[in-house]
Structures are given as structure tokens and as C-alpha cells.
Amino acid sequence: MPTALYERDGDLFVPSELTRGPWSPDAQHGGAPGALLATLAHEFEGGDGMSLVRLTIELLRPVPLTPLRVTAALERPGYKVQLIALSMYAGDREVARARALRIRNQPVELPDGLTGDAPPRGPEHGTHNLPPWHRANEEIGFHNRAVEHSFVEGGFDRPGPCIDWIRLRVPVIAGRDIAPAARALAAADFGNGVSWELDRADGYSFINPDITVYMLRPPAGEWVCLEARSRFDASGIGLAESLLWDERGVLGRSVQSLLIARVES
């Protein structure tokens, strides 16, 4: 079994089978490249005293299980606010791009009552289950080996909104610590999957071509919780929203656009 999502090989990031998604055996789960992009945005130069507060990722095409190259550039320099542009390539093809917003940290005294929301029941109170789609469970992938789920409400095995604690089990890049922002991205990409209302057994698919994650602060601890819900329109478009929690309280929010399709049997 691999021990990380990616191995670094010069300028390339070589994916392991732990990055595989449930939609295709040849494509990565969005949480894996999302975690990698979050890591590289976090590590981008000039970030001392700043926090990564937003990451928007556009998945331009399925990310293959082949070596990836990532470029990064500072689009908006600044002492208080910075914007970083990242692009991910498989060979010569751009497969994903991201924009990362960083804001300076400066302590501010706030009135009582504006912070301190109590998080949901912790992962020790949850249940562990897998999606009701057989192929998704039989193959080694991101959703069933690289992360751990603990549902305190709802579950992979039933439709509807849920509250799911998620922990990344392995490093994003072999031999390196996990960046806190990477934990948030790895978890947030599950919003549409854990709050599914349309059954793949009935021929439905609900793939997200993008994700935006907002964070009040870096996640505390290994677990990130999603309070997730998906909504759908007969136009074939959906929206998944997740309130993000950690052991301290509210962490942020994530939003995913959904492409809805159905294959008639």
C-alpha cells in the first residue's frame, strides 16, 4: 500500500493509487489534486505572517494518474492581501487551475459573542461506512484508503444531508508534513459525495468541475468536519454546500458546482 498521495520527482508529482477517484479507475479524486494545490499555495514564497483564506480550483478535465507539474505565480503582491495563481499540467495539457487568496494575520480585539461556536459531536461518536457503489469500494482510492470518515449524522450509505468528520491518513507529498490547508481541501471535496441525493445505481452522476473553500483560519487538529447538503435543478445543474468545522468550532465554508447527468439503462 502506498504511504503518500504523491512522490516528488524533480519538478513532477507522481500520484499513487491512493489518489484514484470513484468515477473512473484512470482519474484522480478531486480531493487529491486539491490537497496538492493547497499545499503548494501554502508553501508559496512570501507567506510569512499570512493565512490562506480562500482557494478556488477549476478542474478543467479529469486529472489522470500520471505525473503532474504545477506552476505558481504571484498575481497580486501586497503586505495585507496576496493572490497566487497555480496551474496543474499532465504532460502539456492543463488539467486544473487555482487561485489562492492570502490575508495578513494581525490580532484584533473583538466583542464577546462573535467567536466560539461549538462544533458538532466529535469523530469518536461517529460511524464508519462506505458508498453503496460496489466498484468504488473494491478499488483502492482516495475516498476509501487515503481518508477516514466518521459520520455523526447521515452517512455514505444513505441519501441526504450529513455531518461527516474526515481525516487525511497519509501525507500529501511523501516525506513531508501535511499543510493544514491541505486537510481542509482534502475533506471539502467530499461535500457532494457524502450528501448525495441521486443514486449512481439508478444511472445518475453528479461530478463537481470546481470547488471554492473559504477558511477563517488554518484547521486545528487532524479532523475536518463537513455539514454538507446538495441541491439540484431539472436543468442538470446542482450545488453542494458544506459548513466546515474543526475541533475549535466553525472553520469556513465550501461550495461546489455540480454537473448532473443520467445514463438510461
RORO-597543 format. One record per residue (C-alpha): residue number from 1; residue in three letters; x, y, z. Coordinates in steps of 0.5 Angstrom, whole numbers, plus 2048, in hexadecimal, padded with zeros to 3 digits. Layout:
REM RORO-597543
REC num residuo  px  py  pz
REC NUM     ALA   X   Y   Z
...
***
This chain:
REM RORO-597543
REC num residuo  px  py  pz
REC   1     MET 800 800 800
REC   2     PRO 803 807 7FE
REC   3     THR 805 80B 804
REC   4     ALA 803 812 801
REC   5     LEU 7FF 815 7FC
REC   6     TYR 805 818 7F7
REC   7     GLU 80C 816 7F7
REC   8     ARG 810 81C 7F5
REC   9     ASP 815 81B 7EF
REC  10     GLY 818 821 7ED
REC  11     ASP 813 826 7EA
REC  12     LEU 80E 821 7EA
REC  13     PHE 809 81E 7EF
REC  14     VAL 808 817 7EE
REC  15     PRO 801 814 7F0
REC  16     SER 800 80E 7F4
REC  17     GLU 7FA 80A 7F3
REC  18     LEU 7F7 80D 7FA
REC  19     THR 7F5 813 7F5
REC  20     ARG 7F0 80F 7F1
REC  21     GLY 7E9 811 7F1
REC  22     PRO 7E3 80D 7F1
REC  23     TRP 7E0 810 7EA
REC  24     SER 7E6 80D 7E5
REC  25     PRO 7EC 808 7E7
REC  26     ASP 7F0 80D 7E3
REC  27     ALA 7EE 813 7E6
REC  28     GLN 7F0 816 7ED
REC  29     HIS 7EB 818 7F2
REC  30     GLY 7EB 820 7F2
REC  31     GLY 7ED 820 7FA
REC  32     ALA 7F4 81D 7F8
REC  33     PRO 7F6 823 7F3
REC  34     GLY 7F2 828 7F7
REC  35     ALA 7F6 826 7FD
REC  36     LEU 7FD 826 7F9
REC  37     LEU 7FB 82D 7F6
REC  38     ALA 7F9 830 7FD
REC  39     THR 800 82D 800
REC  40     LEU 804 831 7FA
REC  41     ALA 800 837 7FB
REC  42     HIS 801 837 803
REC  43     GLU 809 836 802
REC  44     PHE 809 83B 7FC
REC  45     GLU 80E 841 7FE
REC  46     GLY 80D 847 802
REC  47     GLY 807 844 806
REC  48     ASP 80A 845 80D
REC  49     GLY 805 848 811
REC  50     MET 800 847 80D
REC  51     SER 7FA 842 80C
REC  52     LEU 7F7 83E 806
REC  53     VAL 7F0 840 807
REC  54     ARG 7ED 83E 800
REC  55     LEU 7EE 839 7FB
REC  56     THR 7EA 838 7F4
REC  57     ILE 7EC 832 7F0
REC  58     GLU 7E9 831 7E9
REC  59     LEU 7EA 82A 7E7
REC  60     LEU 7EB 82B 7DF
REC  61     ARG 7EB 824 7DD
REC  62     PRO 7EC 81D 7E1
REC  63     VAL 7F2 81D 7E5
REC  64     PRO 7F6 817 7E2
REC  65     LEU 7FA 812 7E7
REC  66     THR 800 815 7E3
REC  67     PRO 806 819 7E5
REC  68     LEU 804 820 7E7
REC  69     ARG 807 827 7E6
REC  70     VAL 805 82D 7EA
REC  71     THR 807 835 7E8
REC  72     ALA 805 83A 7ED
REC  73     ALA 806 842 7ED
REC  74     LEU 804 848 7F1
REC  75     GLU 7FF 84B 7ED
REC  76     ARG 7FD 851 7F3
REC  77     PRO 803 852 7F7
REC  78     GLY 802 856 7FE
REC  79     TYR 803 857 805
REC  80     LYS 7FC 856 807
REC  81     VAL 7F9 852 801
REC  82     GLN 7FC 84D 7FC
REC  83     LEU 7F9 849 7F6
REC  84     ILE 7FD 843 7F4
REC  85     ALA 7FC 83F 7ED
REC  86     LEU 7FD 838 7EC
REC  87     SER 7FC 833 7E6
REC  88     MET 7FD 82C 7E6
REC  89     TYR 7FF 828 7E0
REC  90     ALA 7FF 821 7DE
REC  91     GLY 805 821 7D8
REC  92     ASP 803 827 7D4
REC  93     ARG 7FC 827 7D6
REC  94     GLU 7F9 82C 7DB
REC  95     VAL 7F4 828 7E0
REC  96     ALA 7F3 82C 7E5
REC  97     ARG 7F4 834 7E8
REC  98     ALA 7F3 837 7EE
REC  99     ARG 7F3 83E 7F1
REC 100     ALA 7F5 83F 7F9
REC 101     LEU 7F4 845 7FD
REC 102     ARG 7F8 846 803
REC 103     ILE 7F7 84B 808
REC 104     ARG 7FC 84E 80D
REC 105     ASN 7FB 84C 815
REC 106     GLN 7FA 852 81A
REC 107     PRO 7F7 851 820
REC 108     VAL 7F0 855 821
REC 109     GLU 7EC 855 828
REC 110     LEU 7E5 853 826
REC 111     PRO 7DF 854 82A
REC 112     ASP 7DC 84E 82E
REC 113     GLY 7D8 849 82B
REC 114     LEU 7DB 84A 824
REC 115     THR 7DF 843 824
REC 116     GLY 7DF 83D 828
REC 117     ASP 7D9 839 824
REC 118     ALA 7D9 832 827
REC 119     PRO 7DB 82C 822
REC 120     PRO 7D7 826 821
REC 121     ARG 7D8 820 824
REC 122     GLY 7DF 81D 823
REC 123     PRO 7E1 818 81F
REC 124     GLU 7E2 813 825
REC 125     HIS 7DA 813 825
REC 126     GLY 7D9 811 81D
REC 127     THR 7D8 80B 819
REC 128     HIS 7DD 809 813
REC 129     ASN 7D9 807 80D
REC 130     LEU 7DB 807 805
REC 131     PRO 7D7 809 7FF
REC 132     PRO 7D2 804 7FD
REC 133     TRP 7D5 803 7F6
REC 134     HIS 7D9 7FD 7F5
REC 135     ARG 7DF 7FF 7F1
REC 136     ALA 7E0 805 7F5
REC 137     ASN 7E2 800 7FB
REC 138     GLU 7E5 7FB 7F7
REC 139     GLU 7EB 7FF 7F4
REC 140     ILE 7F0 803 7F8
REC 141     GLY 7EE 80A 7F8
REC 142     PHE 7EF 811 7FC
REC 143     HIS 7E8 810 7FF
REC 144     ASN 7E9 809 802
REC 145     ARG 7F0 809 804
REC 146     ALA 7F3 810 804
REC 147     VAL 7EE 813 808
REC 148     GLU 7EA 810 80E
REC 149     HIS 7E2 812 80F
REC 150     SER 7DF 813 816
REC 151     PHE 7D7 815 815
REC 152     VAL 7D4 818 81B
REC 153     GLU 7CD 819 816
REC 154     GLY 7CB 815 810
REC 155     GLY 7D0 811 80C
REC 156     PHE 7D3 80F 806
REC 157     ASP 7CE 809 806
REC 158     ARG 7C8 80E 805
REC 159     PRO 7C6 814 802
REC 160     GLY 7C5 81B 804
REC 161     PRO 7C9 820 808
REC 162     CYS 7CE 81D 80D
REC 163     ILE 7D3 81F 812
REC 164     ASP 7DA 81C 811
REC 165     TRP 7E1 81C 814
REC 166     ILE 7E6 81B 80F
REC 167     ARG 7EE 81A 811
REC 168     LEU 7F3 819 80C
REC 169     ARG 7F7 813 80D
REC 170     VAL 7FD 814 809
REC 171     PRO 802 819 807
REC 172     VAL 800 81D 801
REC 173     ILE 808 81D 7FF
REC 174     ALA 80C 817 801
REC 175     GLY 811 819 807
REC 176     ARG 80D 820 808
REC 177     ASP 808 822 80E
REC 178     ILE 801 824 80C
REC 179     ALA 800 82B 80B
REC 180     PRO 7F9 82D 80F
REC 181     ALA 7F6 830 809
REC 182     ALA 7F7 829 805
REC 183     ARG 7F3 826 80B
REC 184     ALA 7ED 82B 809
REC 185     LEU 7ED 82A 802
REC 186     ALA 7EE 822 802
REC 187     ALA 7E8 822 806
REC 188     ALA 7E4 827 803
REC 189     ASP 7E4 824 7FC
REC 190     PHE 7DF 81E 7FF
REC 191     GLY 7D9 823 800
REC 192     ASN 7D6 821 7FA
REC 193     GLY 7D7 81A 7FB
REC 194     VAL 7D5 819 802
REC 195     SER 7CF 81D 802
REC 196     TRP 7CC 819 7FB
REC 197     GLU 7C5 819 7FA
REC 198     LEU 7C6 816 7F3
REC 199     ASP 7C7 80F 7F3
REC 200     ARG 7CD 80C 7EE
REC 201     ALA 7C9 805 7EE
REC 202     ASP 7C4 809 7EA
REC 203     GLY 7C9 80C 7E5
REC 204     TYR 7CA 813 7E8
REC 205     SER 7D1 816 7E8
REC 206     PHE 7D2 81D 7EC
REC 207     ILE 7D9 81F 7EB
REC 208     ASN 7DC 826 7ED
REC 209     PRO 7E0 829 7E8
REC 210     ASP 7E2 82E 7ED
REC 211     ILE 7E3 830 7F5
REC 212     THR 7E4 836 7F9
REC 213     VAL 7E6 836 800
REC 214     TYR 7E6 83B 805
REC 215     MET 7EA 83B 80C
REC 216     LEU 7E9 83F 812
REC 217     ARG 7F0 83C 814
REC 218     PRO 7F4 836 813
REC 219     PRO 7F1 830 815
REC 220     ALA 7F2 82D 81C
REC 221     GLY 7F4 826 81D
REC 222     GLU 7F4 820 818
REC 223     TRP 7EC 820 817
REC 224     VAL 7E8 825 813
REC 225     CYS 7E0 824 813
REC 226     LEU 7DB 826 80E
REC 227     GLU 7D4 828 80F
REC 228     ALA 7D2 826 808
REC 229     ARG 7CC 827 803
REC 230     SER 7CB 826 7FC
REC 231     ARG 7C5 82A 7F8
REC 232     PHE 7C3 828 7F1
REC 233     ASP 7BF 82B 7EB
REC 234     ALA 7BC 828 7E5
REC 235     SER 7C1 82C 7E0
REC 236     GLY 7C6 827 7E2
REC 237     ILE 7CA 82B 7E7
REC 238     GLY 7CB 82A 7EE
REC 239     LEU 7CE 82E 7F4
REC 240     ALA 7D2 82B 7FA
REC 241     GLU 7D3 82F 800
REC 242     SER 7D7 82D 807
REC 243     LEU 7D8 831 80D
REC 244     LEU 7DF 82F 80F
REC 245     TRP 7E0 82D 817
REC 246     ASP 7E6 82B 81B
REC 247     GLU 7E7 82A 822
REC 248     ARG 7E7 831 824
REC 249     GLY 7E1 833 820
REC 250     VAL 7DF 836 819
REC 251     LEU 7E5 835 814
REC 252     GLY 7E2 838 80E
REC 253     ARG 7DD 836 808
REC 254     SER 7DE 832 801
REC 255     VAL 7DA 833 7FB
REC 256     GLN 7DA 82E 7F5
REC 257     SER 7D6 82F 7EF
REC 258     LEU 7D3 828 7EC
REC 259     LEU 7D2 825 7E5
REC 260     ILE 7CC 821 7E6
REC 261     ALA 7CC 81B 7E0
REC 262     ARG 7C8 814 7E0
REC 263     VAL 7C9 80E 7DB
REC 264     GLU 7C3 80B 7D9
REC 265     SER 7C3 803 7DA
***
